[in-house]
Amino acid sequence: MIGKEAYITPKPGTIITYNGTFNLDKLYKEAKKWFRDNNYLFSEKEYKEKVWAHGNELKLDFIAERKIDDYTKFWIKANFLMLNVKKLSKDVYVGSFHLNIIGYIEFDYNNKWQYNPIKKFLFFIYNNLIIKHKIENVIGLKLYNEVLQFEDLIKRNLGML
């Protein structure tokens, strides 16, 4: 059943884990550039750093959205958590790196179909009968491929590919 949102990743997201060295500045700039090059509105929702004796903890949350048409919008959320992080040089760090990526499609983002029961019913019929095939095999596949491209960018930066 397709509702207001259709997740193309598992709802909790996909996870990339890595232990070793990474260039955080380069990774941040390339991720931001990737979103811009793919016409997403990018924002950094959160940046936190905690200093511990055994190594720092860094948390970054990215959120990016792209309007496809007047009805459909793509969302990619990337939640970075880096533990036991120690700075080796200017931009190079060592530590445990975890990334959770969530990708989903939002329908009727202007809520034109949500303000009365009849329109909500028509919204359900439209998504689940009329354009279901298009959602699953065209729109969803496009966002899925973009999430995979973003994952590959991160993995290349970490030296995992």
C-alpha positions as CSV (number, residue, x, y, z in Angstrom):
1,M,0.0,0.0,0.0
2,I,1.4,3.4,-1.0
3,G,0.6,6.2,1.3
4,K,2.0,9.7,1.7
5,E,5.6,8.4,1.7
6,A,7.1,5.4,-0.1
7,Y,10.5,4.2,1.2
8,I,12.9,2.9,-1.3
9,T,15.4,1.9,1.4
10,P,14.3,-0.1,4.5
11,K,12.5,2.4,6.7
12,P,15.3,2.5,9.3
13,G,17.8,3.0,6.3
14,T,20.8,1.3,5.0
15,I,24.1,1.4,7.0
16,I,27.7,1.8,6.0
17,T,30.3,1.0,8.7
18,Y,34.0,1.6,8.4
19,N,37.0,1.6,10.8
20,G,40.1,3.5,9.8
21,T,41.3,6.8,8.4
22,F,39.1,9.2,6.5
23,N,39.3,12.8,5.2
24,L,36.2,14.4,6.7
25,D,36.6,17.7,4.9
26,K,36.8,16.0,1.5
27,L,33.9,13.7,2.2
28,Y,31.7,16.6,3.4
29,K,32.6,18.7,0.3
30,E,32.0,15.9,-2.2
31,A,28.7,14.9,-0.5
32,K,27.5,18.5,-0.7
33,K,28.6,18.8,-4.3
34,W,26.8,15.5,-5.2
35,F,23.6,16.8,-3.8
36,R,24.0,20.2,-5.7
37,D,24.9,18.4,-8.9
38,N,21.8,16.2,-8.7
39,N,19.5,19.2,-8.1
40,Y,18.8,18.6,-4.4
41,L,18.2,21.3,-1.8
42,F,20.8,20.3,0.8
43,S,20.9,21.3,4.4
44,E,23.0,20.3,7.4
45,K,20.4,19.6,10.0
46,E,22.8,18.9,12.9
47,Y,26.5,19.0,13.7
48,K,27.6,18.0,17.1
49,E,31.0,17.2,18.5
50,K,31.7,15.7,21.9
51,V,35.3,15.6,23.3
52,W,36.2,12.4,25.2
53,A,39.6,11.2,26.5
54,H,39.6,8.1,24.3
55,G,38.5,10.0,21.2
56,N,35.9,12.5,20.0
57,E,32.4,11.7,18.9
58,L,31.1,13.5,15.8
59,K,27.4,13.5,14.6
60,L,26.3,15.1,11.3
61,D,22.8,14.9,9.9
62,F,22.2,15.8,6.2
63,I,18.8,16.2,4.7
64,A,18.2,16.8,1.0
65,E,15.1,17.2,-1.0
66,R,14.3,17.5,-4.7
67,K,11.0,18.3,-6.3
68,I,10.2,16.0,-9.2
69,D,6.9,17.6,-10.1
70,D,3.9,19.3,-8.4
71,Y,3.0,16.0,-6.7
72,T,6.3,14.1,-6.1
73,K,9.4,15.0,-4.0
74,F,12.5,12.9,-3.4
75,W,14.2,12.9,0.0
76,I,17.6,11.6,1.1
77,K,18.6,11.7,4.7
78,A,22.2,10.9,5.7
79,N,23.0,10.5,9.4
80,F,26.8,10.2,10.2
81,L,28.1,9.0,13.5
82,M,31.9,8.9,14.1
83,L,33.2,7.4,17.3
84,N,36.6,7.4,18.9
85,V,37.8,9.9,16.4
86,K,41.3,11.3,16.6
87,K,42.8,13.9,14.3
88,L,45.9,12.7,12.5
89,S,46.5,15.8,10.3
90,K,44.7,18.8,9.0
91,D,41.7,17.0,7.5
92,V,42.5,13.3,8.2
93,Y,40.9,11.5,11.0
94,V,40.9,7.9,12.3
95,G,38.0,6.3,14.0
96,S,34.8,4.3,13.7
97,F,32.5,5.6,11.0
98,H,28.8,4.8,10.7
99,L,26.4,6.2,8.1
100,N,22.7,5.6,7.9
101,I,21.0,6.6,4.6
102,I,17.3,6.8,4.2
103,G,15.6,7.5,0.9
104,Y,11.9,8.0,0.3
105,I,9.4,9.6,-2.0
106,E,6.9,12.0,-0.7
107,F,3.6,12.4,-2.5
108,D,1.3,15.3,-2.5
109,Y,3.8,17.4,-0.6
110,N,1.5,20.5,-0.9
111,N,-1.3,18.5,0.8
112,K,-3.8,19.3,-1.9
113,W,-5.4,15.9,-1.5
114,Q,-5.3,15.6,2.3
115,Y,-7.9,18.1,3.7
116,N,-11.1,16.0,3.3
117,P,-12.0,12.3,3.4
118,I,-13.1,12.1,-0.3
119,K,-9.9,13.6,-1.5
120,K,-7.9,11.3,0.8
121,F,-9.7,8.3,-0.7
122,L,-9.0,9.6,-4.3
123,F,-5.3,10.1,-3.2
124,F,-5.3,6.4,-2.1
125,I,-6.9,5.2,-5.4
126,Y,-4.5,7.3,-7.5
127,N,-1.3,6.1,-5.8
128,N,-2.4,2.4,-5.4
129,L,-4.2,1.8,-8.6
130,I,-3.6,4.4,-11.3
131,I,0.2,5.2,-10.9
132,K,1.3,2.3,-8.7
133,H,3.3,0.7,-11.6
134,K,5.0,4.1,-12.3
135,I,5.8,4.6,-8.7
136,E,7.4,1.2,-8.3
137,N,9.1,0.8,-11.6
138,V,10.1,4.3,-12.7
139,I,10.0,6.9,-9.9
140,G,11.1,4.5,-7.2
141,L,13.9,3.0,-9.3
142,K,15.2,6.5,-10.1
143,L,15.6,7.4,-6.4
144,Y,17.0,4.0,-5.6
145,N,19.7,4.5,-8.2
146,E,20.5,7.9,-6.8
147,V,20.8,6.5,-3.2
148,L,23.2,3.9,-4.6
149,Q,25.3,6.6,-6.3
150,F,25.5,8.5,-3.0
151,E,26.5,5.3,-1.2
152,D,29.2,4.7,-3.8
153,L,30.5,8.3,-3.3
154,I,30.9,7.7,0.4
155,K,32.5,4.3,0.0
156,R,35.0,5.7,-2.6
157,N,35.9,8.4,-0.1
158,L,36.5,5.8,2.6
159,G,38.5,3.6,0.3
160,M,35.9,0.8,0.4
161,L,35.6,0.6,-3.4
